[in-house]
Structure formats: C-alpha cells, structure tokens
Amino acid sequence: KQWYQRRVRGGCLLRGVTTDKTVNARALAAETAFFSGADMRAALYNAQLVRTKAGAKSGLSQKGLLDAVQDTKPSLSVEDLQGFETVYNNFLTGTVSNVGYKTTLR
C-alpha cells in the first residue's frame, strides 16, 4: 500500500500529464491505496478519455481523476497487496525467510 501511494505522491504516474491546480496527489493516493500501477494507469487513461470526449482544453481535474478512480476496480485483492507489501519490505530490510522453499504470495 505504501509504495503505491509513494508513486502517486511522488508524481510518477502524473508525470507528463497536464493537470489543473485542483489535483491533490495525496488525496489521490489515499483513494487508490489498493490499486496496482496498471489500475492507476487505467484510471488516468479513462479520466483523459472522458476529458477529451467532453472537449475540455484544460488539464485533468481532481474531480475527473476521482470519478475515474471510482469507475476503476482494483485488479488485486487486499490479501495480494499485503503479500506484495511483505515481499517489498523484506527486500528493503534484507530479510529473507524460507530460503530454499518455493515462495508464493498466497
């Protein structure tokens, strides 16, 4: 959950995308806590598509992004993300368990 939020807050997913002054990356990160990177890209693409169809000339707004997030279903379950979080934290800390065993996330 934390590393997905850091990507949104850090602006990685919004890099190269024209947004208006209403976009709050922290609020967007909170709403997409259980989204994978692909899920967030899909929501971003949908927000851009809606904006283009409406003929808007300005950048994406917070409302447009949040509407797209509401219409996007996360592809990973909470359990999947907890497993990824555990693996990621073990990677960061150098902690390795079950060496020699097949590792799965479930």
N, CA, C and O atoms as CSV, one atom per row, in Angstrom:
chain,resi,resn,atom,element,x,y,z
A,1,LYS,N,N,0.843,-1.190,0.000
A,1,LYS,CA,C,0.000,0.000,0.000
A,1,LYS,C,C,0.883,1.246,0.000
A,1,LYS,O,O,0.621,2.192,-0.743
A,2,GLN,N,N,1.912,1.250,0.817
A,2,GLN,CA,C,2.742,2.439,0.943
A,2,GLN,C,C,3.497,2.745,-0.351
A,2,GLN,O,O,3.596,3.910,-0.736
A,3,TRP,N,N,4.022,1.742,-1.020
A,3,TRP,CA,C,4.818,2.027,-2.216
A,3,TRP,C,C,3.948,2.507,-3.347
A,3,TRP,O,O,4.414,3.307,-4.158
A,4,TYR,N,N,2.693,2.059,-3.454
A,4,TYR,CA,C,1.796,2.604,-4.474
A,4,TYR,C,C,1.505,4.068,-4.172
A,4,TYR,O,O,1.493,4.909,-5.071
A,5,GLN,N,N,1.272,4.361,-2.896
A,5,GLN,CA,C,0.981,5.742,-2.519
A,5,GLN,C,C,2.175,6.642,-2.789
A,5,GLN,O,O,2.008,7.781,-3.224
A,6,ARG,N,N,3.379,6.140,-2.535
A,6,ARG,CA,C,4.562,6.953,-2.811
A,6,ARG,C,C,4.680,7.268,-4.296
A,6,ARG,O,O,5.116,8.360,-4.661
A,7,ARG,N,N,4.294,6.323,-5.165
A,7,ARG,CA,C,4.377,6.573,-6.605
A,7,ARG,C,C,3.424,7.681,-7.020
A,7,ARG,O,O,3.768,8.517,-7.856
A,8,VAL,N,N,2.232,7.694,-6.445
A,8,VAL,CA,C,1.269,8.742,-6.791
A,8,VAL,C,C,1.736,10.073,-6.213
A,8,VAL,O,O,1.766,11.081,-6.919
A,9,ARG,N,N,2.098,10.081,-4.936
A,9,ARG,CA,C,2.518,11.329,-4.295
A,9,ARG,C,C,3.779,11.876,-4.932
A,9,ARG,O,O,3.933,13.091,-5.059
A,10,GLY,N,N,4.677,11.000,-5.333
A,10,GLY,CA,C,5.919,11.429,-5.957
A,10,GLY,C,C,5.713,11.946,-7.374
A,10,GLY,O,O,6.629,12.512,-7.972
A,11,GLY,N,N,4.531,11.758,-7.904
A,11,GLY,CA,C,4.213,12.291,-9.216
A,11,GLY,C,C,4.585,11.393,-10.376
A,11,GLY,O,O,4.432,11.788,-11.532
A,12,CYS,N,N,5.074,10.186,-10.094
A,12,CYS,CA,C,5.483,9.291,-11.184
A,12,CYS,C,C,4.353,9.044,-12.165
A,12,CYS,O,O,4.563,9.091,-13.377
A,13,LEU,N,N,3.167,8.784,-11.661
A,13,LEU,CA,C,2.052,8.457,-12.545
A,13,LEU,C,C,1.469,9.687,-13.224
A,13,LEU,O,O,0.806,9.572,-14.255
A,14,LEU,N,N,1.707,10.847,-12.664
A,14,LEU,CA,C,1.166,12.069,-13.254
A,14,LEU,C,C,2.191,12.795,-14.125
A,14,LEU,O,O,1.888,13.819,-14.738
A,15,ARG,N,N,3.401,12.252,-14.169
A,15,ARG,CA,C,4.457,12.883,-14.973
A,15,ARG,C,C,4.053,12.889,-16.449
A,15,ARG,O,O,3.671,11.855,-16.997
A,16,GLY,N,N,4.136,14.023,-17.067
A,16,GLY,CA,C,3.789,14.139,-18.479
A,16,GLY,C,C,2.308,14.339,-18.740
A,16,GLY,O,O,1.891,14.454,-19.892
A,17,VAL,N,N,1.504,14.381,-17.676
A,17,VAL,CA,C,0.061,14.564,-17.807
A,17,VAL,C,C,-0.285,15.990,-17.390
A,17,VAL,O,O,0.150,16.464,-16.340
A,18,THR,N,N,-1.061,16.658,-18.213
A,18,THR,CA,C,-1.470,18.023,-17.893
A,18,THR,C,C,-2.608,17.979,-16.875
A,18,THR,O,O,-3.670,17.414,-17.136
A,19,THR,N,N,-2.367,18.586,-15.710
A,19,THR,CA,C,-3.398,18.648,-14.669
A,19,THR,C,C,-3.644,20.107,-14.324
A,19,THR,O,O,-2.816,20.975,-14.597
A,20,ASP,N,N,-4.799,20.360,-13.717
A,20,ASP,CA,C,-5.069,21.728,-13.278
A,20,ASP,C,C,-4.662,21.875,-11.811
A,20,ASP,O,O,-4.133,20.940,-11.209
A,21,LYS,N,N,-4.910,23.039,-11.250
A,21,LYS,CA,C,-4.456,23.346,-9.895
A,21,LYS,C,C,-5.229,22.613,-8.811
A,21,LYS,O,O,-4.822,22.635,-7.649
A,22,THR,N,N,-6.337,21.962,-9.162
A,22,THR,CA,C,-7.137,21.274,-8.149
A,22,THR,C,C,-6.581,19.901,-7.787
A,22,THR,O,O,-6.995,19.327,-6.780
A,23,VAL,N,N,-5.661,19.361,-8.572
A,23,VAL,CA,C,-5.172,17.999,-8.342
A,23,VAL,C,C,-4.327,17.948,-7.074
A,23,VAL,O,O,-3.357,18.689,-6.913
A,24,ASN,N,N,-4.734,17.044,-6.178
A,24,ASN,CA,C,-4.065,16.826,-4.905
A,24,ASN,C,C,-3.553,15.387,-4.916
A,24,ASN,O,O,-4.336,14.451,-4.752
A,25,ALA,N,N,-2.253,15.206,-5.109
A,25,ALA,CA,C,-1.682,13.862,-5.226
A,25,ALA,C,C,-1.874,13.040,-3.956
A,25,ALA,O,O,-2.072,11.828,-4.035
A,26,ARG,N,N,-1.819,13.674,-2.793
A,26,ARG,CA,C,-2.020,12.935,-1.535
A,26,ARG,C,C,-3.433,12.367,-1.435
A,26,ARG,O,O,-3.617,11.217,-1.036
A,27,ALA,N,N,-4.423,13.169,-1.797
A,27,ALA,CA,C,-5.807,12.695,-1.759
A,27,ALA,C,C,-6.014,11.588,-2.793
A,27,ALA,O,O,-6.722,10.616,-2.535
A,28,LEU,N,N,-5.398,11.739,-3.951
A,28,LEU,CA,C,-5.494,10.708,-4.985
A,28,LEU,C,C,-4.844,9.411,-4.513
A,28,LEU,O,O,-5.374,8.325,-4.753
A,29,ALA,N,N,-3.703,9.521,-3.845
A,29,ALA,CA,C,-3.020,8.340,-3.310
A,29,ALA,C,C,-3.891,7.618,-2.290
A,29,ALA,O,O,-3.935,6.388,-2.269
A,30,ALA,N,N,-4.578,8.373,-1.452
A,30,ALA,CA,C,-5.441,7.766,-0.438
A,30,ALA,C,C,-6.596,7.002,-1.075
A,30,ALA,O,O,-7.006,5.956,-0.570
A,31,GLU,N,N,-7.116,7.516,-2.171
A,31,GLU,CA,C,-8.236,6.863,-2.855
A,31,GLU,C,C,-7.800,5.638,-3.663
A,31,GLU,O,O,-8.633,4.804,-4.019
A,32,THR,N,N,-6.505,5.525,-3.954
A,32,THR,CA,C,-6.018,4.432,-4.788
A,32,THR,C,C,-5.098,3.498,-4.010
A,32,THR,O,O,-4.215,2.863,-4.588
A,33,ALA,N,N,-5.305,3.417,-2.704
A,33,ALA,CA,C,-4.414,2.641,-1.846
A,33,ALA,C,C,-4.292,1.176,-2.267
A,33,ALA,O,O,-3.235,0.574,-2.080
A,34,PHE,N,N,-5.331,0.602,-2.822
A,34,PHE,CA,C,-5.285,-0.810,-3.190
A,34,PHE,C,C,-5.199,-1.015,-4.702
A,34,PHE,O,O,-5.498,-2.098,-5.204
A,35,PHE,N,N,-4.797,0.010,-5.412
A,35,PHE,CA,C,-4.638,-0.080,-6.858
A,35,PHE,C,C,-3.208,-0.473,-7.218
A,35,PHE,O,O,-2.253,-0.020,-6.587
A,36,SER,N,N,-3.072,-1.314,-8.228
A,36,SER,CA,C,-1.743,-1.586,-8.774
A,36,SER,C,C,-1.379,-0.410,-9.676
A,36,SER,O,O,-2.209,0.459,-9.944
A,37,GLY,N,N,-0.156,-0.390,-10.132
A,37,GLY,CA,C,0.257,0.649,-11.068
A,37,GLY,C,C,-0.579,0.627,-12.336
A,37,GLY,O,O,-0.932,1.675,-12.876
A,38,ALA,N,N,-0.898,-0.581,-12.812
A,38,ALA,CA,C,-1.726,-0.714,-14.021
A,38,ALA,C,C,-3.143,-0.203,-13.775
A,38,ALA,O,O,-3.747,0.406,-14.658
A,39,ASP,N,N,-3.671,-0.448,-12.583
A,39,ASP,CA,C,-5.011,0.058,-12.244
A,39,ASP,C,C,-5.023,1.581,-12.258
A,39,ASP,O,O,-5.959,2.201,-12.762
A,40,MET,N,N,-3.976,2.173,-11.701
A,40,MET,CA,C,-3.914,3.634,-11.655
A,40,MET,C,C,-3.724,4.208,-13.054
A,40,MET,O,O,-4.295,5.248,-13.384
A,41,ARG,N,N,-2.926,3.533,-13.875
A,41,ARG,CA,C,-2.769,3.978,-15.264
A,41,ARG,C,C,-4.106,3.906,-16.001
A,41,ARG,O,O,-4.432,4.802,-16.780
A,42,ALA,N,N,-4.882,2.844,-15.761
A,42,ALA,CA,C,-6.191,2.696,-16.403
A,42,ALA,C,C,-7.124,3.832,-15.976
A,42,ALA,O,O,-7.835,4.397,-16.807
A,43,ALA,N,N,-7.124,4.163,-14.699
A,43,ALA,CA,C,-7.972,5.265,-14.212
A,43,ALA,C,C,-7.531,6.580,-14.841
A,43,ALA,O,O,-8.365,7.395,-15.234
A,44,LEU,N,N,-6.235,6.784,-14.934
A,44,LEU,CA,C,-5.705,8.006,-15.542
A,44,LEU,C,C,-6.099,8.089,-17.019
A,44,LEU,O,O,-6.508,9.145,-17.502
A,45,TYR,N,N,-5.973,6.970,-17.727
A,45,TYR,CA,C,-6.361,6.915,-19.140
A,45,TYR,C,C,-7.850,7.230,-19.294
A,45,TYR,O,O,-8.234,7.997,-20.177
A,46,ASN,N,N,-8.692,6.636,-18.431
A,46,ASN,CA,C,-10.134,6.874,-18.502
A,46,ASN,C,C,-10.476,8.336,-18.228
A,46,ASN,O,O,-11.352,8.907,-18.877
A,47,ALA,N,N,-9.783,8.937,-17.267
A,47,ALA,CA,C,-10.019,10.359,-16.975
A,47,ALA,C,C,-9.647,11.220,-18.181
A,47,ALA,O,O,-10.354,12.173,-18.508
A,48,GLN,N,N,-8.543,10.885,-18.836
A,48,GLN,CA,C,-8.133,11.632,-20.030
A,48,GLN,C,C,-9.139,11.446,-21.161
A,48,GLN,O,O,-9.447,12.393,-21.885
A,49,LEU,N,N,-9.648,10.234,-21.312
A,49,LEU,CA,C,-10.619,9.940,-22.364
A,49,LEU,C,C,-11.914,10.723,-22.149
A,49,LEU,O,O,-12.456,11.300,-23.092
A,50,VAL,N,N,-12.405,10.744,-20.924
A,50,VAL,CA,C,-13.626,11.490,-20.605
A,50,VAL,C,C,-13.416,12.975,-20.874
A,50,VAL,O,O,-14.279,13.637,-21.451
A,51,ARG,N,N,-12.273,13.491,-20.455
A,51,ARG,CA,C,-11.966,14.905,-20.675
A,51,ARG,C,C,-11.915,15.231,-22.167
A,51,ARG,O,O,-12.428,16.266,-22.591
A,52,THR,N,N,-11.302,14.360,-22.960
A,52,THR,CA,C,-11.195,14.575,-24.404
A,52,THR,C,C,-12.561,14.533,-25.071
A,52,THR,O,O,-12.866,15.367,-25.923
A,53,LYS,N,N,-13.393,13.551,-24.681
A,53,LYS,CA,C,-14.747,13.444,-25.251
A,53,LYS,C,C,-15.590,14.665,-24.920
A,53,LYS,O,O,-16.444,15.067,-25.710
A,54,ALA,N,N,-15.353,15.258,-23.748
A,54,ALA,CA,C,-16.110,16.446,-23.340
A,54,ALA,C,C,-15.594,17.702,-24.036
A,54,ALA,O,O,-16.201,18.767,-23.932
A,55,GLY,N,N,-14.485,17.575,-24.737
A,55,GLY,CA,C,-13.929,18.721,-25.457
A,55,GLY,C,C,-13.192,19.702,-24.574
A,55,GLY,O,O,-12.980,20.852,-24.958
A,56,ALA,N,N,-12.800,19.255,-23.391
A,56,ALA,CA,C,-12.100,20.151,-22.462
A,56,ALA,C,C,-10.707,20.481,-22.979
A,56,ALA,O,O,-10.011,19.620,-23.516
A,57,LYS,N,N,-10.321,21.701,-22.815
A,57,LYS,CA,C,-8.999,22.154,-23.260
A,57,LYS,C,C,-8.014,22.243,-22.104
A,57,LYS,O,O,-6.804,22.303,-22.322
A,58,SER,N,N,-8.526,22.253,-20.870
A,58,SER,CA,C,-7.651,22.375,-19.702
A,58,SER,C,C,-7.149,20.996,-19.274
A,58,SER,O,O,-7.523,19.976,-19.853
A,59,GLY,N,N,-6.297,20.987,-18.251
A,59,GLY,CA,C,-5.753,19.738,-17.736
A,59,GLY,C,C,-6.774,18.953,-16.930
A,59,GLY,O,O,-7.890,19.412,-16.685
A,60,LEU,N,N,-6.364,17.762,-16.525
A,60,LEU,CA,C,-7.227,16.919,-15.702
A,60,LEU,C,C,-7.473,17.574,-14.353
A,60,LEU,O,O,-6.580,18.193,-13.775
A,61,SER,N,N,-8.686,17.430,-13.867
A,61,SER,CA,C,-9.039,17.986,-12.559
A,61,SER,C,C,-9.077,16.866,-11.522
A,61,SER,O,O,-9.123,15.685,-11.866
A,62,GLN,N,N,-9.057,17.255,-10.259
A,62,GLN,CA,C,-9.169,16.282,-9.174
A,62,GLN,C,C,-10.491,15.531,-9.278
A,62,GLN,O,O,-10.532,14.317,-9.082
A,63,LYS,N,N,-11.562,16.238,-9.583
A,63,LYS,CA,C,-12.875,15.589,-9.707
A,63,LYS,C,C,-12.857,14.572,-10.837
A,63,LYS,O,O,-13.375,13.466,-10.679
A,64,GLY,N,N,-12.275,14.924,-11.965
A,64,GLY,CA,C,-12.199,13.992,-13.090
A,64,GLY,C,C,-11.395,12.751,-12.755
A,64,GLY,O,O,-11.766,11.640,-13.135
A,65,LEU,N,N,-10.285,12.941,-12.039
A,65,LEU,CA,C,-9.467,11.802,-11.630
A,65,LEU,C,C,-10.195,10.922,-10.621
A,65,LEU,O,O,-10.172,9.696,-10.728
A,66,LEU,N,N,-10.843,11.554,-9.637
A,66,LEU,CA,C,-11.562,10.773,-8.627
A,66,LEU,C,C,-12.757,10.041,-9.221
A,66,LEU,O,O,-13.060,8.921,-8.808
A,67,ASP,N,N,-13.445,10.658,-10.188
A,67,ASP,CA,C,-14.544,9.970,-10.874
A,67,ASP,C,C,-14.019,8.733,-11.601
A,67,ASP,O,O,-14.644,7.673,-11.560
A,68,ALA,N,N,-12.882,8.869,-12.259
A,68,ALA,CA,C,-12.288,7.739,-12.976
A,68,ALA,C,C,-11.846,6.645,-12.006
A,68,ALA,O,O,-11.980,5.458,-12.304
A,69,VAL,N,N,-11.325,7.038,-10.858
A,69,VAL,CA,C,-10.910,6.068,-9.843
A,69,VAL,C,C,-12.122,5.287,-9.344
A,69,VAL,O,O,-12.044,4.075,-9.146
A,70,GLN,N,N,-13.245,5.985,-9.139
A,70,GLN,CA,C,-14.466,5.314,-8.678
A,70,GLN,C,C,-14.970,4.285,-9.696
A,70,GLN,O,O,-15.586,3.288,-9.319
A,71,ASP,N,N,-14.711,4.526,-10.976
A,71,ASP,CA,C,-15.157,3.615,-12.030
A,71,ASP,C,C,-14.169,2.489,-12.310
A,71,ASP,O,O,-14.462,1.602,-13.111
A,72,THR,N,N,-13.012,2.508,-11.668
A,72,THR,CA,C,-11.975,1.511,-11.904
A,72,THR,C,C,-11.924,0.544,-10.734
A,72,THR,O,O,-11.831,0.957,-9.577
A,73,LYS,N,N,-11.987,-0.739,-11.041
A,73,LYS,CA,C,-11.937,-1.764,-9.998
A,73,LYS,C,C,-10.491,-2.241,-9.837
A,73,LYS,O,O,-9.840,-2.575,-10.826
A,74,PRO,N,N,-9.983,-2.276,-8.603
A,74,PRO,CA,C,-8.619,-2.774,-8.397
A,74,PRO,C,C,-8.484,-4.227,-8.861
A,74,PRO,O,O,-9.378,-5.041,-8.632
A,75,SER,N,N,-7.377,-4.543,-9.506
A,75,SER,CA,C,-7.181,-5.901,-10.015
A,75,SER,C,C,-6.613,-6.842,-8.959
A,75,SER,O,O,-6.632,-8.059,-9.142
A,76,LEU,N,N,-6.112,-6.297,-7.866
A,76,LEU,CA,C,-5.537,-7.117,-6.803
A,76,LEU,C,C,-6.395,-7.039,-5.552
A,76,LEU,O,O,-6.969,-5.996,-5.236
A,77,SER,N,N,-6.473,-8.160,-4.847
A,77,SER,CA,C,-7.207,-8.176,-3.587
A,77,SER,C,C,-6.334,-7.579,-2.482
A,77,SER,O,O,-5.133,-7.375,-2.663
A,78,VAL,N,N,-6.947,-7.308,-1.356
A,78,VAL,CA,C,-6.218,-6.795,-0.205
A,78,VAL,C,C,-5.143,-7.804,0.212
A,78,VAL,O,O,-4.030,-7.418,0.567
A,79,GLU,N,N,-5.480,-9.089,0.166
A,79,GLU,CA,C,-4.520,-10.129,0.536
A,79,GLU,C,C,-3.324,-10.145,-0.410
A,79,GLU,O,O,-2.185,-10.299,0.032
A,80,ASP,N,N,-3.573,-9.989,-1.708
A,80,ASP,CA,C,-2.483,-9.931,-2.683
A,80,ASP,C,C,-1.554,-8.769,-2.373
A,80,ASP,O,O,-0.333,-8.926,-2.358
A,81,LEU,N,N,-2.138,-7.605,-2.128
A,81,LEU,CA,C,-1.322,-6.424,-1.851
A,81,LEU,C,C,-0.547,-6.563,-0.541
A,81,LEU,O,O,0.580,-6.078,-0.438
A,82,GLN,N,N,-1.136,-7.216,0.458
A,82,GLN,CA,C,-0.412,-7.441,1.704
A,82,GLN,C,C,0.780,-8.357,1.462
A,82,GLN,O,O,1.848,-8.166,2.044
A,83,GLY,N,N,0.592,-9.350,0.601
A,83,GLY,CA,C,1.704,-10.234,0.246
A,83,GLY,C,C,2.812,-9.478,-0.461
A,83,GLY,O,O,3.988,-9.661,-0.146
A,84,PHE,N,N,2.448,-8.628,-1.415
A,84,PHE,CA,C,3.440,-7.815,-2.109
A,84,PHE,C,C,4.154,-6.873,-1.144
A,84,PHE,O,O,5.364,-6.671,-1.241
A,85,GLU,N,N,3.398,-6.305,-0.221
A,85,GLU,CA,C,3.975,-5.387,0.767
A,85,GLU,C,C,4.998,-6.120,1.623
A,85,GLU,O,O,6.061,-5.575,1.922
A,86,THR,N,N,4.691,-7.340,2.016
A,86,THR,CA,C,5.619,-8.142,2.818
A,86,THR,C,C,6.902,-8.417,2.038
A,86,THR,O,O,8.002,-8.256,2.567
A,87,VAL,N,N,6.759,-8.830,0.786
A,87,VAL,CA,C,7.923,-9.103,-0.051
A,87,VAL,C,C,8.751,-7.833,-0.227
A,87,VAL,O,O,9.977,-7.866,-0.126
A,88,TYR,N,N,8.082,-6.722,-0.489
A,88,TYR,CA,C,8.773,-5.444,-0.692
A,88,TYR,C,C,9.514,-5.015,0.573
A,88,TYR,O,O,10.670,-4.597,0.501
A,89,ASN,N,N,8.863,-5.114,1.720
A,89,ASN,CA,C,9.513,-4.750,2.983
A,89,ASN,C,C,10.690,-5.664,3.280
A,89,ASN,O,O,11.722,-5.203,3.767
A,90,ASN,N,N,10.550,-6.964,2.991
A,90,ASN,CA,C,11.668,-7.889,3.180
A,90,ASN,C,C,12.832,-7.521,2.271
A,90,ASN,O,O,13.993,-7.630,2.663
A,91,PHE,N,N,12.519,-7.088,1.062
A,91,PHE,CA,C,13.551,-6.647,0.132
A,91,PHE,C,C,14.282,-5.428,0.682
A,91,PHE,O,O,15.510,-5.363,0.639
A,92,LEU,N,N,13.521,-4.458,1.200
A,92,LEU,CA,C,14.129,-3.236,1.723
A,92,LEU,C,C,15.012,-3.500,2.936
A,92,LEU,O,O,16.062,-2.877,3.092
A,93,THR,N,N,14.594,-4.409,3.782
A,93,THR,CA,C,15.331,-4.673,5.013
A,93,THR,C,C,16.363,-5.782,4.872
A,93,THR,O,O,17.174,-5.992,5.774
A,94,GLY,N,N,16.342,-6.490,3.753
A,94,GLY,CA,C,17.281,-7.588,3.558
A,94,GLY,C,C,16.874,-8.849,4.291
A,94,GLY,O,O,17.669,-9.780,4.419
A,95,THR,N,N,15.640,-8.890,4.774
A,95,THR,CA,C,15.134,-10.052,5.499
A,95,THR,C,C,14.738,-11.142,4.514
A,95,THR,O,O,13.971,-10.904,3.581
A,96,VAL,N,N,15.267,-12.330,4.731
A,96,VAL,CA,C,14.912,-13.458,3.869
A,96,VAL,C,C,14.477,-14.592,4.773
A,96,VAL,O,O,15.169,-14.940,5.730
A,97,SER,N,N,13.323,-15.166,4.464
A,97,SER,CA,C,12.848,-16.310,5.231
A,97,SER,C,C,12.512,-17.436,4.270
A,97,SER,O,O,12.280,-17.198,3.085
A,98,ASN,N,N,12.486,-18.633,4.766
A,98,ASN,CA,C,12.162,-19.810,3.973
A,98,ASN,C,C,13.106,-19.987,2.785
A,98,ASN,O,O,12.674,-20.323,1.682
A,99,VAL,N,N,14.398,-19.758,3.022
A,99,VAL,CA,C,15.365,-19.941,1.953
A,99,VAL,C,C,15.350,-21.388,1.521
A,99,VAL,O,O,15.392,-22.289,2.359
A,100,GLY,N,N,15.291,-21.623,0.231
A,100,GLY,CA,C,15.267,-22.987,-0.291
A,100,GLY,C,C,13.879,-23.509,-0.550
A,100,GLY,O,O,13.718,-24.586,-1.124
A,101,TYR,N,N,12.871,-22.766,-0.139
A,101,TYR,CA,C,11.492,-23.177,-0.356
A,101,TYR,C,C,10.896,-22.340,-1.461
A,101,TYR,O,O,11.299,-21.204,-1.709
A,102,LYS,N,N,9.907,-22.948,-2.127
A,102,LYS,CA,C,9.170,-22.202,-3.152
A,102,LYS,C,C,8.361,-21.101,-2.461
A,102,LYS,O,O,7.666,-21.353,-1.477
A,103,THR,N,N,8.460,-19.897,-2.981
A,103,THR,CA,C,7.763,-18.775,-2.379
A,103,THR,C,C,6.561,-18.388,-3.231
A,103,THR,O,O,6.678,-18.204,-4.443
A,104,THR,N,N,5.414,-18.269,-2.591
A,104,THR,CA,C,4.207,-17.788,-3.261
A,104,THR,C,C,3.626,-16.673,-2.409
A,104,THR,O,O,3.952,-16.535,-1.230
A,105,LEU,N,N,2.776,-15.898,-3.014
A,105,LEU,CA,C,2.176,-14.784,-2.288
A,105,LEU,C,C,0.923,-15.185,-1.537
A,105,LEU,O,O,0.433,-14.418,-0.708
A,106,ARG,N,N,0.398,-16.356,-1.803
A,106,ARG,CA,C,-0.806,-16.789,-1.095
A,106,ARG,C,C,-0.518,-17.996,-0.262
A,106,ARG,O,O,-1.412,-18.509,0.411
